[in-house]
Amino acid sequence: MVGRSNVGKSSLINALVRRQLARTSATPGKTRLANFFRVQRGTAPAFHLVDLPGYGYARGGDASAREFQKLAEAYFGRATGHGRQAADDRALASVEPEARSLKPVAIGVLLLVDSRHPGLESDLEAWRWLKSSPATGDLVFSGVVGTKVDKLTRAERMRNAREFESMFQTPVLLVSVQTGEGLDELWKMIASLPRQTVA
């Protein structure tokens, strides 16, 4: 899962698995590593949900931005086997050793955006990077997910959904960890992704 700081990635993982698995905080930028969570639903094969650090948090400055880019390139470079070693092994820390392997793996991506704020340049930049960077290799995109939809009126959600779809040229699934709206649809979206890793 990729998205701006404080977009709700960790909270969404917790809502999906119905457990306090990922650490959450009201302070943006708390997630600094790629956190892997092994998930298994029923008899289906296990896979990993990955909570990546958020982008677009200004307090960390240029150093924080470089750190995020380095980690992202290392993680997504696994799709081609070109992920960096050394410091990137530390960045890809996980309780699942097989998830840290730098051999090529299929990686699916969910871009999370705050449904209250369509048109943010940082979201568009992330989308362009994921679609075009050599570091991302042959990623499988499942789509864009708009979080915190419970905070919108009906008119706002319709307007914002249209704006998002115009931006990304793809339907945007609106979800809420507070009400559970859209979570079943999100599980179906995740089920369509590669089984090795869901990011």
Secondary structure, DSSP 8 states (H G I E B T S, - for coil): -EEBTTSSHHHHHHHHHTS--S---SSTT---S-EEEEE--TTS--EEEEE---B--GGGHHHHHHHHHHHHHHHHGGGTT----HHHHHHT--S-GGGG--S---EEEEEEEETT-TT-HHHHHHHHHHHH-GGG-S-EEEEEEEE-GGGS-HHHHHHHHHHHHHHHSS-EEE--TTT-TTHHHHHHHHHTS-SSEE-
